[in-house]
Structure formats: C-alpha cells, structure tokens
Amino acid sequence: MIWEALGAVIVGFAIALSARRWLPERFPAHALTLATGPVAALVGALLTHSILGPGHPVQAMLAAVAVGAALLSVLARPPRRRARRPAPALKGHRTA
C-alpha cells in the first residue's frame, strides 16, 4: 500500500511537471499546479485501492494517472484568442 501511494505521488508530480512545461501559459499558478498533480493522483490511487482492495497496483496507477490528469485539466485556462475585428464597410453599399 505504501508503495502504491508513493508511486501515485511520483506519477502525479510527473504529470504536473509535464503540464507546466508543455503549456506554461495555460497553467500560470506554478505552485498550485505542482500541488494539485500529486494530491489528485494520490486520491485516485487510494480511491481505487479502497474499491478494488489490495493486489491491484496496475489499476491503482491507471486511476492515479486518470484522476491526476483530470483534475489538472480543471486548472487549465482556455487559450487566448485574438479579438476579431469587424470587416470594413464597403463604400457605396447600403445595408438593409
């Protein structure tokens, strides 16, 4: 059990570091991102362990990855879009 928990924390930290490195503009709060990844992965692994019982380390790690990635995606900001400028009006045309 302790190895599953430690593995989940390491996996969550790796997910958080990857998200922070690949998309730094989408994760501006560095400390929050690095804290959410391991905690979310640990919650996913412990929840899976409590549901399935001992002896399912692969499923616990898969749940740790899934829950860690899902909760990190909640922190991600949407990408910035450029403001659309209205098209210039044509001279001599009337709009009805």
N, C-alpha and C positions, 0 to 999 in steps of 0.2 A: 504494500500500500504506500509506503513512504517513497519508494522508487517511482511509482506512478505519479505521485504528487510532484516530486522533484522534476520528473520528465515533462509533466504538463506545464510547470512554471518555465522551464527552459524553452519549450516549444512556443509558449505564449510570448516570451521575451523575443524570440527569433522572429515571430510574426510581426510584433510591434516594431522591431528594428527594420525589418524589410519594408513595412508600410511607410515608415518615416523616411527611409532612404529613397524609395521609388517615387513617392508622392509627397514631398515636403510641403508643397503649397496647399495640399488638402488636409494635412494634419499640423496645424500651426502650434498647438499646445504640446510641446515636446514631452514634458513630464507626465501629462495626463495620458498620452499615447503609450508611453513606456510603462505606466502603471496599469492601464486597462488590459493590455495584452496578457500578461501573466495571470492576473486575477481572473479574467474571463476564462482562460484555458483551465485554470485550476478548478473553477466552478463546474465547467463542463466535464472534466475528468471525475470529480467527486460525485457529481450527479449520476454519471454513467456507472460508476462503481457501486453507488448505493442501489441503483435499479437492477443491474445485472449480477451484482455480487462479485466476490473475488475470483480471479482466474481469467479475466478478460482484459489484459493490458492493451491489446491492439485496438479494441473497440473504445477503450477509455482514451487512448491517444487520438483516435479519429474524432471523438467527440470534443476533445480539448482543442484540436485544430479548428473544427467547425464553429464551436461557440466563441473561441478567441477571434476568429476572422469575422464572425457575425457582429460581435459587439464592437470591434474596431471599425467596422463599416458604418456603425451608427455615429461615430465621432467624425467621420469624413465630411468635409464641407463640399458642397457642389462646386464644379469648376466654374470659373468666372467666364461669363460670356460678354462679348463686345456688345455695346449698345448699338442697336440698329438705328440708323439714321433714315428718316423718310426720304423717299425718292424725290428728286427735284421736280417741280411742276413744269410742265411743258408750256411754252409761250404760245398764246393763241388758242389754247384748248380750254374749253369750258367744262367744268364738272357738273353733272346734273344732280 
